[in-house]
Amino acid sequence: MARTGIQDLTMKADGALRAPTVERAYLWSGEFVDRSIETQFCEATWMETIERTRGIQLAIVLFAAWSFVDYLIFGPTLFFAFLFMARWLSIPVAHIPTRLFGRPDQQKSFFASLTFLQAYVFGIFLLVVNAGGMSPSEHALSALIIVFAFYFGVPNRLILNASASFASTIAFIMVLSRYDGMSMRSIVLVSLLLFVGNFCGVQAVRVTNRLRRREFLTLMHHKELNEQLTAEIAVRQEAQRAVQATEENFQSIFVAAPLPLALINPATHRVVQANRAALELCGLSEDEVSSFDARQFFADEDMRDYLGGATANGQKARNIEARLQKTNGEIIWAHISAALVRFHGVPALLVALQDVTARRREAEALRLARDQATDASRSKSEFLANMSHELRTPLNAIIGFSEALERELFGPVGNPRYREYAEDIHDSGVHLLNLINDILDLSKIEAGHFKLHEDDTDLDAVVASACRIVRHRAQQAAISIETALPTPALSLIADDRALKQVLINLISNAVKFSNDRGTVRIEATVRAEGLRIAVIDHGIGIAEEDIPKALAPFTQVDGTLSRAHEGTGLGLPLAKHLTELHGGELTIVSAPGEGTTVYVDLPASRLVASERSSQQIKA
């Protein structure tokens, strides 16, 4: 408990003598209500408790030596032998508290062992009483002596002492009542005698406990007062030394400080003193500074009340950045902070200045650059929107008309070359349209405008659709496409168009970079982390250091004009972004000449709950 708690407790204890209604410091047993204070008291008086316990140990030796009297009473019988061992066993039992639980942090075990010792001693006494070794009056006197010894000899807690004493008294009366010739009147008298003895013992211990704890509080209070007085004297001495050191060092530190500092009279706002850095910043000389009104230094009139506000707010004012005007008319920006201090025993306003003109100019340049970048981004977005409309419209016409010529919808074409030309025009138009769509999708994703339209999606149907779109190109290169998908078919929450676009881009890349008559394999497995889709080819592969380049937009691993494979470098970046929009991750494992495996990992939350998928995830 804090020291203030001890002071409050002392005041309550003292007040209890005058007003019983404020007695809240003690329990009925005389112990402190606050267990932390009680623990302090027990720790402070622990050595006394140990010494009193050692006194009990000497008394227990006498208790054990009483076995010689038992011999005279019972003779060399089996009961005497048992009683003899029980008495002498009480000696090691009496040493348990000090030997095993002699530390202040073992108080509960210490007091419990004392209670056990009391019960053990009285149990032996009950054996003697039950054997009838003495007259009932002698037994009653012995029981009363033992009860008083419990209260005044055993340094146990009162609640434990009282519990052991009353329990022993009741047990003694029950055993004594079995004596032949014991009248009810004798039993009642013995009971009253013992209960009065218990009551006197409880009251005596309560008073003793309270008196000892009041003395403890008084001593603690005096100790605290002494410590506080010593601490205050030390603080005052330290403060005097600090003031002296401050007065000696302030002037030299103030003058030599690289940061512009000025002391201003808060009443007149005149500059009392300024260091060299402040004079240079303001363009003042030492002769002019004493007559200079600091408020004139502010270029904006609405900021001239800042110094008055700093004085009114007390120790510290808010930091501001303001425009200041030097004596030569030059305008600068400065960061200003002010605090009210005492200088030579009188209040003074300490003002610190920092020239931030260069930083403000840089910030303004950055703001202009940001505005220009925002305008450029807006113009880019408008350009892409216009381009999508302007390019898609003629491309759709080119694709439609070239498809009509290629299929000869309105009659045969006279020359077969025209049909080849129409096919080339159609393929080129589709290629350009796909390119425009990829650019627009990637721009939307990077701008955060791409929205997923999620619904239950059949994985088999998405994979089959993607393979069907790429199959024509694969057949031209004699490349076979294989799939290995879980059975039964999996359903997941996804944007089927975006997921199909991911697979089309990955399968197209796998076909493009596979060797002729090779194989591209699409696999899907359910793991504890979620769904993994793998697109595997055995083509030319990618070096590990080139994988980040392959995932960058508009970048080709083979960036030369004579590269062997066409493409804009948008397929993998677009697939990566679409996967991440689904909360997944796209990773590439590849090596030159060994092929490439692209993993698309989607979280388990994307899988539609089913008995089969749950079993697969657990597996």
C-alpha positions in Angstrom: 0.0 0.0 0.0 1.2 3.5 -0.7 2.4 5.7 2.1 -0.6 7.9 1.8 -2.6 4.8 2.7 -0.7 4.3 5.9 -1.3 7.9 6.8 -5.0 7.5 6.1 -5.1 4.3 8.2 -3.3 6.1 11.1 -5.9 8.9 11.0 -8.7 6.3 11.1 -7.1 4.4 14.0 -6.6 7.6 16.0 -10.2 8.7 15.1 -11.5 5.4 16.4 -10.6 6.5 20.0 -12.9 9.5 19.7 -15.6 8.3 17.3 -16.4 4.6 17.1 -18.4 5.1 13.9 -15.2 5.8 11.9 -13.5 2.6 13.0 -12.8 1.0 9.7 -9.1 0.2 10.1 -9.4 -3.0 12.0 -11.1 -6.3 11.7 -12.9 -7.9 14.8 -9.6 -9.8 15.4 -7.7 -6.6 15.8 -5.9 -7.2 12.4 -5.8 -4.5 9.7 -8.7 -4.5 7.2 -6.2 -3.7 4.4 -4.3 -6.9 3.9 -1.3 -5.2 2.4 -0.8 -3.2 5.6 -1.4 -6.4 7.6 1.3 -8.1 5.5 3.7 -5.2 6.2 3.0 -5.6 9.9 3.6 -9.3 9.9 6.9 -8.8 8.0 8.0 -6.1 10.4 7.3 -8.3 13.4 8.3 -11.6 11.8 11.4 -12.1 14.0 9.4 -11.6 17.1 6.9 -14.2 15.8 9.8 -16.6 15.2 11.3 -16.1 18.7 7.9 -16.7 20.3 7.6 -19.9 18.3 11.0 -21.0 19.6 9.6 -20.4 23.1 6.8 -22.8 22.3 9.3 -25.3 21.1 10.9 -25.2 24.6 7.4 -25.7 26.2 6.8 -28.6 23.9 9.9 -30.3 25.3 8.4 -30.0 28.8 5.1 -31.4 27.3 7.1 -34.4 26.0 8.9 -34.8 29.3 5.5 -35.1 31.0 5.6 -38.7 29.7 7.4 -39.6 33.0 4.3 -38.6 34.9 2.3 -40.7 32.4 4.4 -43.7 33.5 3.5 -43.1 37.1 -0.2 -42.9 36.1 -0.5 -45.7 33.5 2.5 -47.9 34.2 4.3 -49.9 31.6 1.3 -50.5 29.4 0.8 -50.5 25.6 -1.2 -47.3 25.9 1.7 -45.6 27.7 4.1 -46.7 24.9 1.8 -45.1 22.3 1.3 -42.0 24.5 5.1 -41.8 25.0 5.8 -41.8 21.2 3.0 -39.3 20.6 4.4 -36.9 23.1 7.9 -37.0 21.9 6.7 -36.8 18.2 5.3 -33.4 19.2 8.9 -32.0 19.3 9.6 -32.4 15.5 6.0 -31.2 14.8 6.8 -28.1 16.8 9.9 -27.4 14.7 7.9 -27.6 11.4 6.9 -23.9 11.4 10.4 -22.5 11.8 12.3 -25.1 9.8 10.0 -25.4 6.8 8.1 -22.1 6.8 10.4 -19.7 8.4 10.3 -17.0 5.7 7.9 -14.0 5.7 6.6 -14.9 2.3 5.4 -18.3 3.8 3.0 -16.8 6.4 0.0 -18.9 5.4 1.9 -22.2 5.7 3.5 -21.0 8.9 0.2 -20.2 10.6 -1.4 -23.4 9.3 1.5 -25.5 10.8 1.0 -23.7 14.1 -2.7 -24.6 14.0 -1.8 -28.2 13.3 0.6 -28.2 16.3 -2.2 -26.9 18.5 -4.6 -29.6 17.3 -1.9 -32.3 17.7 -1.1 -31.2 21.3 -4.7 -31.1 22.4 -5.4 -34.4 20.6 -2.7 -36.0 22.9 -4.3 -34.3 25.9 -7.7 -35.8 24.9 -6.2 -39.2 24.8 -5.1 -38.8 28.4 -8.5 -37.5 29.3 -10.2 -40.4 27.6 -7.9 -42.8 29.5 -9.0 -41.3 32.8 -5.5 -40.7 34.2 -6.6 -37.9 36.5 -9.8 -36.6 38.1 -12.3 -34.5 36.1 -11.3 -31.3 38.0 -7.7 -31.8 37.2 -8.5 -32.4 33.6 -10.6 -29.3 33.5 -7.8 -27.2 35.0 -5.3 -28.7 32.5 -7.7 -27.9 29.6 -8.0 -24.3 30.8 -4.3 -24.0 31.1 -3.8 -25.3 27.5 -6.5 -22.9 26.2 -4.8 -19.9 27.8 -1.4 -21.2 26.5 -2.9 -21.2 23.0 -4.1 -17.6 23.2 -1.1 -16.1 25.0 1.8 -18.4 24.0 1.2 -19.4 20.4 1.9 -16.5 18.0 -0.9 -17.6 15.6 -3.7 -15.5 14.0 -6.6 -15.0 16.3 -9.1 -16.6 14.0 -7.0 -19.7 13.9 -6.3 -19.7 17.6 -9.9 -19.2 18.5 -11.0 -21.9 16.0 -8.5 -24.4 17.5 -9.4 -23.4 21.1 -13.2 -23.6 20.7 -12.9 -26.9 18.8 -10.6 -28.3 21.5 -13.0 -27.1 24.2 -16.0 -28.8 22.6 -14.1 -32.0 22.0 -12.9 -32.0 25.7 -16.4 -31.5 27.0 -17.7 -34.4 24.8 -14.9 -36.7 26.1 -15.4 -35.5 29.7 -19.1 -36.1 29.6 -18.4 -39.8 29.1 -16.9 -40.1 32.6 -18.8 -42.2 35.1 -20.3 -40.1 37.9 -20.1 -36.8 35.9 -23.3 -34.9 36.6 -24.9 -32.5 34.3 -24.2 -29.7 36.7 -20.5 -30.5 36.7 -20.4 -30.6 32.9 -22.2 -27.2 32.7 -19.8 -25.7 35.2 -16.7 -27.0 33.3 -18.2 -25.8 30.0 -18.9 -22.3 31.4 -15.4 -22.2 32.8 -13.8 -23.1 29.5 -16.0 -20.9 27.4 -15.3 -17.9 29.7 -11.6 -18.7 29.4 -11.9 -18.7 25.6 -13.9 -15.4 25.7 -11.3 -13.8 27.9 -8.5 -15.1 25.7 -10.1 -13.7 22.6 -10.7 -10.3 24.1 -7.2 -10.1 25.4 -5.7 -11.0 22.1 -8.0 -8.6 20.2 -6.9 -5.7 22.5 -3.3 -6.7 22.2 -3.4 -7.0 18.5 -5.0 -3.6 18.1 -2.5 -1.9 20.4 0.4 -3.5 18.7 -0.8 -2.4 15.3 -1.5 1.1 16.4 2.1 1.3 17.7 3.2 0.0 14.3 1.2 2.6 12.5 2.6 5.3 14.7 6.1 4.2 14.0 5.5 3.9 10.3 3.9 7.3 10.2 6.9 8.8 12.0 9.2 7.0 9.7 7.3 8.4 6.7 7.4 11.9 8.1 11.2 11.6 8.6 11.6 10.2 5.1 9.5 13.0 3.6 11.3 15.6 5.6 14.7 14.1 4.4 13.4 13.9 0.8 12.1 17.5 0.9 15.4 18.8 2.3 17.3 16.9 -0.4 15.0 18.2 -3.1 15.4 21.7 -1.8 19.1 21.4 -1.7 19.1 19.9 -5.2 16.8 22.7 -6.4 19.1 25.3 -5.0 22.1 23.7 -6.6 20.2 23.4 -9.9 19.1 27.0 -9.8 22.7 28.1 -9.1 24.0 25.9 -11.9 21.2 27.1 -14.2 22.0 30.8 -13.5 25.7 30.1 -14.1 25.2 28.2 -17.3 22.1 29.8 -18.8 23.8 32.9 -20.1 26.6 31.0 -21.8 24.2 28.4 -23.3 21.7 31.1 -24.4 24.3 33.1 -26.2 26.1 30.2 -27.8 22.9 28.3 -28.9 22.8 27.8 -32.7 19.0 28.1 -32.6 17.7 31.7 -32.6 16.4 32.5 -29.0 15.0 35.6 -27.6 13.7 36.7 -24.1 10.7 39.0 -24.3 9.0 41.0 -21.6 5.4 39.6 -21.5 4.0 43.0 -20.3 5.6 45.3 -22.9 6.6 42.7 -25.6 10.0 44.3 -25.7 13.0 42.1 -26.4 15.0 41.7 -23.2 17.8 39.7 -24.7 18.5 37.8 -28.0 21.4 35.6 -28.9 23.6 36.0 -32.0 21.5 33.6 -34.1 18.3 35.6 -33.4 20.0 38.9 -34.2 21.2 37.5 -37.5 17.8 36.1 -38.4 15.9 39.3 -37.6 18.6 41.6 -39.0 19.0 43.5 -35.8 22.0 44.9 -34.0 22.7 44.6 -30.2 21.9 48.3 -29.8 18.5 48.1 -31.5 17.3 45.0 -29.8 16.3 46.5 -26.4 13.9 49.0 -28.1 12.4 46.5 -30.5 8.7 45.4 -30.2 8.6 41.7 -31.0 5.1 42.0 -32.4 6.4 44.1 -35.3 8.3 41.1 -36.5 5.1 39.4 -37.7 4.2 40.1 -41.3 0.5 39.2 -40.8 -1.4 41.4 -38.4 -3.7 38.5 -37.3 -0.6 36.7 -35.9 0.6 39.5 -33.7 -1.5 38.4 -30.8 0.4 35.1 -30.6 2.8 36.5 -28.0 0.0 37.7 -25.8 -1.7 34.3 -26.1 1.5 32.6 -25.1 1.6 34.7 -21.9 -2.0 34.0 -21.1 -1.8 30.3 -21.6 0.9 29.9 -19.0 4.0 27.7 -19.3 3.8 26.7 -23.0 2.1 28.0 -26.1 1.2 26.1 -29.2 3.8 25.9 -31.9 3.1 27.8 -35.1 4.6 28.6 -38.5 4.2 32.2 -39.5 5.6 34.8 -41.9 8.1 37.1 -40.4 9.4 40.4 -41.8 13.1 41.3 -41.2 14.2 44.8 -40.7 15.3 45.0 -44.4 11.8 44.1 -45.6 12.6 40.5 -46.5 9.8 38.0 -45.8 10.7 34.6 -44.3 8.8 31.7 -42.9 9.7 30.6 -39.3 8.6 27.9 -36.9 7.9 29.6 -33.6 7.5 28.1 -30.1 7.2 30.1 -26.9 7.2 29.2 -23.2 6.8 31.4 -20.0 10.0 31.2 -17.8 11.5 33.1 -15.0 14.6 35.2 -15.8 16.4 36.9 -12.9 13.3 36.2 -10.7 10.7 37.9 -13.0 8.5 36.3 -15.7 9.9 36.3 -19.2 8.7 34.7 -22.5 11.4 32.5 -24.1 10.8 32.4 -27.9 12.6 29.9 -30.2 12.7 30.5 -33.9 13.6 28.2 -36.8 13.9 29.4 -40.4 11.7 27.0 -42.5 11.6 29.1 -45.6 13.4 26.5 -47.7 11.1 23.7 -46.5 8.0 25.8 -47.2 9.2 26.4 -50.7 9.9 22.7 -51.2 6.5 21.8 -49.8 4.9 24.3 -52.1 6.8 22.8 -55.1 5.7 19.3 -54.0 2.1 20.5 -53.8 2.2 21.9 -57.3 3.8 18.7 -58.5 1.1 16.7 -56.8 -1.6 18.8 -58.4 0.0 18.4 -61.8 0.3 14.6 -61.3 -3.4 14.5 -60.2 -4.3 16.5 -63.3 -2.2 14.2 -65.5 -3.8 11.1 -63.9 -7.2 12.5 -64.5 -6.3 13.3 -68.1 -4.9 9.8 -68.5 -8.1 8.3 -67.2 -10.2 10.4 -69.6 -7.9 9.5 -72.4 -8.2 5.8 -71.7 -12.0 6.1 -71.5 -12.1 8.0 -74.8 -9.5 5.6 -76.4 -11.6 2.5 -75.3 -14.6 4.0 -77.1 -12.7 5.3 -80.2 -10.7 2.1 -80.7 -13.3 -0.5 -79.8 -15.9 0.9 -82.2 -13.8 0.6 -85.4 -12.1 -2.6 -84.1 -15.5 -4.3 -83.6 -16.4 -3.3 -87.2 -13.1 -4.6 -88.5 -13.5 -7.9 -86.7 -17.1 -8.2 -87.8 -16.6 -7.5 -91.5 -13.4 -9.5 -91.7 -15.2 -12.5 -90.1 -18.0 -12.1 -92.7 -15.3 -12.2 -95.5 -13.5 -15.1 -93.9 -16.6 -17.2 -93.6 -18.0 -16.0 -97.0 -21.4 -15.2 -95.4 -22.6 -13.3 -98.4 -21.1 -15.4 -101.1 -17.7 -16.7 -102.2 -14.7 -14.5 -102.4 -13.2 -14.5 -105.9 -9.6 -14.8 -105.0 -8.4 -17.2 -102.1 -5.9 -14.6 -101.0 -8.7 -12.3 -100.0 -9.9 -14.9 -97.6 -6.4 -15.2 -96.1 -6.2 -11.4 -95.9 -9.6 -11.3 -94.1 -8.4 -13.9 -91.7 -5.3 -11.9 -90.9 -7.4 -8.7 -90.5 -9.7 -10.6 -88.1 -6.8 -12.0 -86.0 -5.1 -8.7 -85.8 -8.3 -7.0 -84.8 -9.0 -9.5 -82.1 -5.4 -9.2 -80.9 -5.8 -5.4 -80.7 -9.1 -5.6 -78.9 -7.7 -8.0 -76.3 -4.7 -5.7 -75.8 -7.0 -2.7 -75.2 -9.1 -4.7 -72.8 -6.0 -5.8 -70.9 -4.7 -2.2 -70.7 -8.1 -0.9 -69.5 -8.5 -3.7 -66.9 -5.0 -3.1 -65.6 -5.6 0.6 -65.4 -8.8 0.1 -63.4 -7.1 -2.3 -61.0 -4.2 0.1 -60.4 -6.7 3.0 -59.9 -8.8 0.9 -57.5 -11.9 1.1 -59.7 -12.1 -2.6 -60.7 -15.0 -4.2 -59.0 -15.4 -8.0 -58.6 -18.9 -9.5 -59.3 -18.7 -12.6 -57.1 -21.0 -15.5 -57.2 -21.0 -19.3 -57.0 -18.6 -20.4 -59.7 -18.0 -24.0 -61.0 -14.3 -24.5 -61.2 -14.6 -27.2 -63.9 -16.6 -24.9 -66.1 -14.2 -22.0 -65.8 -11.2 -24.2 -66.6 -13.0 -25.8 -69.6 -14.0 -22.4 -70.9 -10.4 -21.1 -70.6 -9.0 -24.2 -72.3 -11.5 -23.9 -75.1 -10.5 -20.4 -75.9 -6.8 -21.2 -76.0 -7.2 -24.7 -77.7 -7.0 -23.3 -81.3 -3.7 -21.7 -80.7 -2.4 -24.8 -78.9 -3.5 -27.0 -81.8 -1.5 -24.9 -84.3 1.6 -25.7 -82.3 0.6 -29.3 -81.7 0.5 -28.7 -78.0 -1.9 -30.8 -75.9 -3.7 -29.4 -72.9 -4.4 -31.7 -69.9 -6.5 -31.1 -66.8 -6.5 -32.8 -63.4 -9.3 -31.4 -61.3 -10.8 -32.7 -58.0 -13.9 -34.9 -58.1 -16.7 -34.2 -57.4 -16.4 -30.7 -59.0 -15.6 -27.8 -56.7 -17.6 -24.6 -56.3 -16.1 -21.4 -55.1 -17.1 -17.8 -54.5 -15.4 -15.8 -57.2 -15.8 -13.5 -60.2 -16.0 -16.1 -63.0 -15.0 -13.6 -65.7 -11.9 -12.5 -63.7 -10.9 -16.0 -62.8 -11.3 -17.1 -66.4 -9.2 -14.2 -67.5 -6.5 -15.3 -65.1 -6.5 -18.9 -66.5 -6.6 -17.7 -70.1 -3.5 -15.5 -69.6 -1.6 -18.3 -67.8 -2.5 -21.0 -70.2 -1.8 -18.7 -73.2 1.7 -18.0 -71.8 2.3 -21.7 -71.1 1.3 -22.5 -74.7 3.3 -19.6 -76.1 6.5 -20.6 -74.3 6.2 -24.4 -74.7 8.1 -26.5 -77.2 6.2 -27.9 -80.2 4.3 -31.1 -79.4 4.7 -30.3 -75.7 2.1 -30.5 -73.0 0.4 -27.9 -70.8 -1.2 -29.2 -67.6 -3.8 -27.5 -65.4 -4.1 -29.0 -61.9 -6.3 -28.0 -58.9 -5.9 -29.3 -55.3 -7.6 -28.4 -52.0 -5.2 -27.8 -49.1 -5.6 -26.7 -45.6 -4.8 -23.1 -46.7 -7.3 -23.1 -49.5 -7.5 -23.9 -53.2 -4.3 -24.2 -55.3 -4.5 -24.0 -59.1 -1.3 -24.8 -61.0 -0.5 -24.2 -64.7 2.5 -26.3 -65.7 4.5 -26.3 -68.9 7.9 -27.8 -69.9 9.0 -25.0 -72.1 11.9 -22.6 -72.1 11.4 -21.5 -68.5 12.4 -18.2 -66.8 15.5 -17.5 -64.7 14.8 -16.8 -61.1 16.1 -13.2 -61.2 13.9 -12.5 -64.2 10.6 -13.5 -62.4 10.0 -10.0 -60.9 10.5 -8.5 -64.4 7.9 -10.9 -65.8 5.4 -9.7 -63.2 5.9 -6.1 -64.1 3.4 -4.4 -66.5 4.6 -3.8 -70.1 7.8 -5.7 -69.5 9.2 -8.7 -71.4 11.9 -11.0 -70.1 13.2 -10.9 -73.7 13.0 -7.2 -74.3 14.8 -7.0 -77.6 13.1 -6.0 -80.9 14.0 -9.4 -82.3 12.5 -11.5 -79.5 11.0 -14.8 -80.5 7.6 -14.5 -78.8 5.1 -11.7 -79.3 3.3 -10.0 -76.4 2.9 -6.8 -74.5 3.8 -8.2 -71.1 0.4 -7.6 -69.6 -0.8 -11.2 -69.1 1.1 -12.1 -65.9 0.7 -8.7 -64.2 -3.0 -8.7 -64.9 -3.4 -12.3 -63.7 -1.4 -11.4 -60.5 -3.7 -8.4 -59.8 -6.9 -10.3 -60.4 -5.7 -13.1 -58.1 -4.9 -10.6 -55.3 -8.3 -9.0 -55.7 -9.7 -12.4 -54.7 -7.5 -12.4 -51.6 -5.1 -14.9 -53.2 -1.5 -15.0 -54.2 0.2 -15.8 -57.6 3.7 -17.3 -57.5 6.0 -18.5 -60.2 8.5 -21.4 -59.9 10.7 -21.8 -63.0 14.2 -22.5 -64.3 15.7 -22.0 -67.8 15.1 -25.1 -69.9 13.0 -26.9 -67.3 9.6 -25.2 -67.8 7.5 -23.0 -65.6 4.8 -23.7 -63.0 2.5 -20.8 -62.0 0.5 -21.3 -58.7 -2.7 -19.5 -58.1 -3.6 -19.8 -54.3 -7.0 -18.8 -53.2 -8.1 -18.7 -49.5 -10.2 -21.5 -48.0 -13.0 -18.9 -47.4 -13.5 -18.9 -51.1 -14.6 -22.5 -51.2 -18.3 -23.2 -51.0 -18.9 -25.4 -47.8 -19.6 -29.0 -48.7 -18.9 -32.4 -47.2 -16.3 -33.2 -49.8 -14.4 -29.9 -49.7 -14.4 -30.1 -45.9 -12.8 -33.6 -46.0 -10.2 -32.4 -48.5 -9.3 -29.4 -46.4 -8.9 -31.5 -43.3 -6.7 -33.9 -45.3 
